[in-house]
Amino acid sequence: MKLVIAIVQDEDIEALTTALVEADFRFTKVSTSGSFLRLGNSSLLIGVEDERVPKVMEVLERTCHRRKQIAVPYSPALEPGLLYMPENFEVEVGGAIVFVANVERFERL
């Protein structure tokens, strides 16, 4: 048994969860946010048998896409004499961060 933890940008979550349900996977969705851009994302906890992990990965690859986005930096703490505002910059977002962990025990109550 494996626990697949997938961290996905909110822009991709609807397509992903629909595809997982259609492929007969159960999951728990937890709303989270990233620390760098502070954008919304979701973490999915998916318990699956070892042989079904490749199918979960296939669904993730098909529905979670990387894209470029303009990031607006947060203004620094204002201190006397400090008025520097960094410029916007382009970053790559999306896709999925996936962890697969062994599960020692699983019970559905």
C-alpha positions as CSV (number, residue, x, y, z in Angstrom):
1,M,0.0,0.0,0.0
2,K,1.2,3.5,-0.8
3,L,0.3,7.0,0.2
4,V,0.6,9.5,-2.7
5,I,0.7,13.1,-1.6
6,A,0.3,15.5,-4.5
7,I,0.6,19.3,-4.1
8,V,-1.2,20.9,-7.0
9,Q,-1.9,24.5,-8.0
10,D,-5.6,25.4,-7.5
11,E,-5.9,26.2,-11.3
12,D,-5.5,22.4,-12.0
13,I,-7.4,20.9,-9.1
14,E,-10.8,20.7,-10.7
15,A,-9.6,18.7,-13.7
16,L,-7.4,16.5,-11.5
17,T,-10.1,15.6,-9.0
18,T,-12.6,14.9,-11.8
19,A,-10.1,12.6,-13.5
20,L,-9.2,10.8,-10.2
21,V,-12.9,10.2,-9.5
22,E,-13.5,8.9,-13.0
23,A,-10.5,6.5,-12.6
24,D,-12.0,5.3,-9.3
25,F,-9.5,6.8,-6.9
26,R,-10.5,8.1,-3.5
27,F,-8.6,11.0,-2.0
28,T,-8.7,13.7,0.7
29,K,-8.2,17.3,-0.4
30,V,-6.5,19.8,1.9
31,S,-6.4,23.5,1.0
32,T,-2.8,24.8,1.4
33,S,-0.7,27.7,0.2
34,G,2.9,27.9,-1.0
35,S,5.5,29.8,0.9
36,F,7.4,31.5,-2.0
37,L,4.5,33.1,-4.0
38,R,1.8,32.6,-1.4
39,L,-0.5,31.3,-4.1
40,G,-3.3,28.9,-3.3
41,N,-2.9,25.2,-3.9
42,S,-4.3,21.9,-2.7
43,S,-2.7,18.8,-1.3
44,L,-4.3,15.5,-2.2
45,L,-3.8,12.5,0.0
46,I,-4.4,9.4,-2.1
47,G,-4.1,5.9,-0.6
48,V,-3.6,3.2,-3.3
49,E,-2.3,-0.3,-3.8
50,D,1.3,-0.5,-5.0
51,E,0.3,-1.6,-8.6
52,R,-2.1,1.4,-9.0
53,V,0.6,4.1,-8.3
54,P,1.5,4.4,-12.1
55,K,-2.1,5.1,-12.9
56,V,-2.3,7.9,-10.3
57,M,0.9,9.3,-11.8
58,E,-0.6,9.1,-15.3
59,V,-3.6,11.1,-14.2
60,L,-1.4,13.7,-12.5
61,E,0.8,14.1,-15.6
62,R,-2.3,14.5,-17.8
63,T,-4.1,17.1,-15.8
64,C,-1.4,19.2,-14.0
65,H,0.3,21.6,-16.3
66,R,3.3,23.9,-15.8
67,R,2.9,27.5,-17.0
68,K,4.6,30.9,-16.7
69,Q,3.2,33.6,-14.5
70,I,4.2,37.1,-13.6
71,A,4.9,37.3,-9.8
72,V,4.4,40.6,-8.0
73,P,6.9,40.6,-5.1
74,Y,5.7,41.7,-1.6
75,S,7.0,45.0,-0.5
76,P,9.9,44.8,2.0
77,A,9.4,45.9,5.5
78,L,9.7,49.7,5.4
79,E,12.5,51.0,7.4
80,P,13.8,54.6,7.6
81,G,15.5,55.4,4.2
82,L,14.4,52.2,2.6
83,L,12.0,52.7,-0.3
84,Y,13.2,50.0,-2.8
85,M,10.4,48.1,-4.6
86,P,11.6,45.0,-6.5
87,E,10.3,44.6,-10.0
88,N,7.8,41.9,-11.2
89,F,9.4,38.7,-12.4
90,E,8.3,35.7,-14.3
91,V,8.2,32.3,-12.7
92,E,7.1,28.8,-13.7
93,V,4.2,27.5,-11.7
94,G,1.8,24.6,-11.9
95,G,2.5,20.9,-12.4
96,A,2.5,18.8,-9.3
97,I,4.9,18.0,-6.5
98,V,4.4,14.3,-5.7
99,F,5.6,12.2,-2.7
100,V,5.0,8.5,-2.6
101,A,5.4,6.8,0.8
102,N,5.0,3.3,2.0
103,V,2.0,2.7,4.2
104,E,2.6,0.2,7.0
105,R,-1.1,-0.1,8.0
106,F,-4.3,1.0,6.3
107,E,-7.9,0.7,7.6
108,R,-11.1,2.1,6.2
109,L,-13.6,2.4,9.1
